[in-house]
Amino acid sequence: MKPQTSTAPSTGRHAAEHELLVRELERRIEILENLEDSSFGNFTMLDWVFCIIAFLILPHIFLWMFV
């Protein structure tokens, strides 16, 4: 199996597919950039509680128990 040394696609059908994928990705990025922040949801108090427990309290408990 020959390793690829370039990220550029070969000519022909692969180049056309690559160009199609690039255009689709650019279209999706533009759609996401134009959305309002509220479209992605809100960060509630429950989210904060989960983050504090999962990333601050539990690691300390595991360290205390197993180290």
N, C-alpha and C positions, 0 to 999 in steps of 0.2 A: 504494500500500500504506500503510495507516494504522498509525503506530507505537503500540505499547501503552504506556500511561502507568501502568497499575496491574498489580500481580502477582496480584491477586485474579481468579479465573476468573469468567466470565459465568454467569448463572443457568442452570438446567436441566441438561442432560446433562453439560456441562463441569464444573459444580460437583460433580456426583456422581462423575465420574471423578477430579477433584482430591481429593475426600475419600477415595476408595478408595486412591489413591496415597499420600496422607499416612498413612493407617492402616497400609498395607503397609510404608512406610519406618519408621514407629515400631516396628512388630513386629520388623523386621530389626535395628534399633538395639538393642532390648531383648535380642534373642538374642545379639548380639555382646558387649554389656555383661556378660552373665552367663557367658560362656565364660572358662575358665581361660587364663592367659597361655601355658601350654604347648601349647594348642590351635593357636596360630599358628606353632609351630615354634621351634627353638633357633637362636641366633646362635653359630656355631662359629668355630674358629680360621681356617678357610678363608675365611669371610665377612670376618673382620678383615683378612686378607692382601689380599683383593680390594679392600676399601675403601681401604686404605693405598696400594696401587699405583694404583688408578683415580683417587683424589681428592687424593693428595699427590705421588706420584712422577711420574706421567705429565704433569700440568700443568707441573711444574717443567722436565721435559725439553722439552716443547713450547715453553715460554717461552725456554729456553736456545738452542734450535735456530732459532726463527723471529723472535726479537726482537733 
